[in-house]
Amino acid sequence: MSNVMVSPSLLASDFLNLEKEVEMLNESKADYIHLDVMDGLFVPNISYGMPVIKAIQKISKKPADIHLMIEKPERYLDEFLDLGAKILSIHFEACTHLHRAIDHIKKRGCLAGVAINPHTSVDVLNDIIKEIDVVNIMSVNPGFGGQKFIPLTYTKINRLHTLIRTQNANTIIQIDGGVNMENAAILAAAGADLLVAGHFVFSSDNPLQTIEDLRNVK
């Protein structure tokens, strides 16, 4: 039985063959398809936006896990919700009125996610954890794929798991960045529920098997 869910990050895919990559994920055991939106302001990179996601959604059979790495994400919530997001995550560091944004996402029938950067303590979520459906702990500095996993993440998972349990919340713990077979089992044992894997999946000789292996870590 699988211990974790997996959300492959399309940021690491071959953009020249995007349709083929999405079709591969359709045939995989991935639980979600992770879509990173970057604005070049909140993070030092620009990825893709609404038109590309709209095209992906026409052929994707996987629920969309959309991660907004953008300044003032509340400006675009409805646009991404209209695209059919199943999870819509915004950054704690980028959103002034976080509770309002979370409430808006949830009222639209979508799972509300909050991402926190490596330097941000999970303690900032103490007063709002019961409202959050998914906490995305960034295990690399956001903005680029293929980065090295930050070991401090293990401690943050433990603290977040304790916070969730103490407040009797139903929050999912998502880990994003540097996930591979060397750390997946440790992450799951620490309390992670959902692993985002980009480079590790799309650089694999057999991405279908890699996704299955990640889901089956013990």
Stockholm file with secondary structure:
# STOCKHOLM 1.0

chainA/1-218         MSNVMVSPSLLASDFLNLEKEVEMLNESKADYIHLDVMDGLFVPNISYGMPVIKAIQKISKKPADIHLMIEKPERYLDEFLDLGAKILSIHFEACTHLHRAIDHIKKRGCLAGVAINPHTSVDVLNDIIKEIDVVNIMSVNPGFGGQKFIPLTYTKINRLHTLIRTQNANTIIQIDGGVNMENAAILAAAGADLLVAGHFVFSSDNPLQTIEDLRNVK
#=GR chainA/1-218 SS CCSCEEEEBGGGSCGGGHHHHHHHHHHSCCSCEEEEEEBSSSSSCBCCCHHHHHHHHHHCCSCEEEEEESSSGGGGHHHHHHTTEEEEEEEGGGCSSHHHHHHHHHHTTCEEEEEECTTSCGGGGTTTGGGCSEEEEESSCTTCSSCCCCTHHHHHHHHHHHHHHHTTCCCEEEEESSCCTTTHHHHHHHTCCEEEESHHHHTSSCHHHHHHHHHTCC
#=GC SS_cons         CCSCEEEEBGGGSCGGGHHHHHHHHHHSCCSCEEEEEEBSSSSSCBCCCHHHHHHHHHHCCSCEEEEEESSSGGGGHHHHHHTTEEEEEEEGGGCSSHHHHHHHHHHTTCEEEEEECTTSCGGGGTTTGGGCSEEEEESSCTTCSSCCCCTHHHHHHHHHHHHHHHTTCCCEEEEESSCCTTTHHHHHHHTCCEEEESHHHHTSSCHHHHHHHHHTCC
//
